[in-house]
Amino acid sequence: PGNLVAAIGRRLSTQSSDLISLLFNWTRRTNRLPYPNEIMSNQKIKKAGGAEPDEFESQVAQELLNLEMTSTDLKASLRDLYITAAKEVDCGAGRKAIIIYVPFKLQKPFQKIQARLIRELEKKFSGRHVIIVAQRNILGKSYARSQKTVGLRPRSRTLTAVQDAILEDIVYPTEITGKRTRCKVDGRRILKVYLDGRDQANVEGRTDTYAAVYGKLTNKQVAFHFSS
């Protein structure tokens, strides 16, 4: 299509090295040249180390490209945004959710359009909730800075801080108003999270998905409640 060809031309002028690498890797893997839409959709996902996206990730990237090309509300905002990974997880009781990872440096631009973007993606992936999470790295206690810098590991890269940030990402844009850890007699710990009661009507049907996704990502149990 003409729009795709024109868009590829614009990208070639600013991202020629990325596209050349993409063409080389694609041809080596598939023994054919990619179609224009395949080139463009792969610009919407950039995995660590230049790894190739799997089939599901390519499908999510294609839907992001489709929104960029067709949605007047999202077109400008999505132009410079991309994801780093995507996966589908089982939430139990026949429910599934889609977790989309985005670069930490692009989290703020994604959050500006997150409500509209999730609404459109959930129309495409009918019956599945979409969760957007920033890609973060956890540094262990043995982390040592380079010789050029000194000091302790950044607080934002500890296990606890990253898990807290993941929880905030999952429920965004709803605000967390309180947290409490409940210890049961069998030794299990359940994190009770209180969400802003003003969002209860919009979020109540998603809390089971939030709990399942948080459990998958952190191996911790969480129960959501709404503050009055």
N, C-alpha and C positions, 0 to 999 in steps of 0.2 A: 504494500500500500504506500501511496505517496507520502502520507504523514510519517510513516516509520522511516522511509528512506531519507526524508528531510531531517528527521531527528537524529538519525545515525550520522548524517553529514555534520550536524552541529557538534555532536559528541566527538567526532574524529578530530576536530580542530583543537579540542581542549584535553582529550583523554586518549590520544593516539597510541601511546605506549601500552595502556591498559587493554585497548581493543586489539592491538597486534598480539599481545600475549593471549588474550581470549581466543582469537582466531586460531593461533598455533595449537593451544591446548585442546580446543574443540575438534579440530581436524585430526589431530593425533589420536584422540579418543574415539571418534565416530567414523573416521575415514571419509568425511564429506564436509563441505562448507556449511556453516549454519545459515538458516533463513534469517531475514532481517529482524523478525520479532524475537527470535531466539537470542540474537546478539543483544538486543535492547533489554530483554528480561534478565539476562545475566549481569547487566550493569546495575540491577536493583538488589543484588546480593553479592557480597564480597566476604568470603570465608577466610579465616586465619590461615596464613601460610600459602595462600593461593589454591586451596583445596577446591575440588569441583563440588557443586551442590548436588544433593540427591534429587530424586524425582519429585518428592513432596516439596522440598525447598524451591525447586524450579517452578512448581505450580504456584506457590505463594508469590514468588518474584514476578511471575507473569500477571497475576491479579493486581499487584502493585503497579506494574507498567500499564495495564488496562485502565486503571483509575487515573493514572497520570495523563493518559492520552484522551480520556473521555470525560472526566469529571471537571467541570468548570470551577468548582469550589476547592478541589484538591490539587489541580494541575500545577500551579505555581509552587505550592508548598512541597510537593513530592519530587520536584525536579532534581534537587540535589541530595535527596535522602536515599538511603539504602539500608538493608538489613545484613546481619552476619550469620544468621541461622534460623531455622524454623523446625518445629517438630510437633507431632500430634501425640497427645497423651490420653490414656484411659482414666476417666474420673469415677468409674464405677456406676452401677445401675444403668448401663447402656449409654452413658454420657461420655462425650469426648470433648477435649479442648485443644486449641492450637496455641502454642507458645512461640512468639516471634521475638528473637533477640535483635537488638539494635545497638550500634556503637554507643559507648557512654557519652562521647562528645556530641552525638546527635540526639540525645534523649530529650533535651529541651525543645528542639524543633518538632520532634515527633509528638510531644505532649501538647503542643499548641493545636494540633489537628487530631489528637488521639480519639476523642469522642466520635467525630465524623468518620475517621478512618476505620475504627472498629465496627461502627454501624454498617459501613459499606462492605467490609470483609465478611462480616457475619451473614450478610445477604448472599454472598458468593459461596461461602462454606456453610450451607444451611444446617441448622441443628447443632452447631459447634460454637462455643464461646471462644473469643480471641483475646489473648493476654499478651501485652507488650512488656518486655523486661530488658533493661539495659545490661550489656555484657560487662561483667566485672571480674577482676582477678583477686583471688585470696592469697595473701602472703603468709606463710607459716611462721611460727615463733622463731625459727632458725634463720629467718631472712636477714641478710647482711647487705647493706648498701655498698655501692662501688667505692673505690678509693677516693674519688673526687668529692663525695658527700659523706656526711656523718649523721648519726641520730638513729632513733628507733624507727621501726616500720610505721608507715602511715596508719593512723587509726581507722581510716576509711577502708583499709584493705584487710582488716582482721575478719575472722570468720563471723563473729557476732554482728559487726557493722554491715557486712555484705548481706547477711540473712535478714537484718532489719530493713535494708534498702530494697531487697527483693520483695518483702512484704508490702512496702509502700508502693512499689511499682505495680504489683498485682491488683491492688485496690484503687489505684489512681483512676479518676480524680477525687474519689472520696477520701476525706481526711480521717486519719486514725486519732481518736480522742483519748484513748487509754489502752493499757495492756496490763495483764496480770497472769502470772504463772500458777497453775493449780497442780499440786502434787497429790497423786492418788496413793492409796495404801499399798498398791502393788508396785510402786516405784515409778510408774509412768508419769510424765509431765505433759500437761496440755496448756498451750498458750491461749488465753482468752483475750481476744482483740475487740475493742469497742470502736465502732464506726460512727461517723456523724449521722445522727438520727434524721437529719433533713434529707438525706439521700436514700432513706430506707425503701421508699416506693420503687426507686429505679434499680437498686442494688440487691434487694432481698432475694431475688430469683437467681442470683449469681454467686451467692456466698458458698454454696456447696462446691462449686467449681473452684473458687478461690482457695478453699481449704485443701482440695485434692491437689491442685497445682503446687501450692506451697509445700505440701507433704512430699510430692515427687521431687522438688528441687532441693529441699533441705532435710528430708527424712524426719520432720518434726510435725507433731499434731497441733492443729490450731482450730479454735472454735470462734465464730464471729457473732457478735451481738451489736445492738444499736443503742447508743446513748440517748437518754430522754432529753 
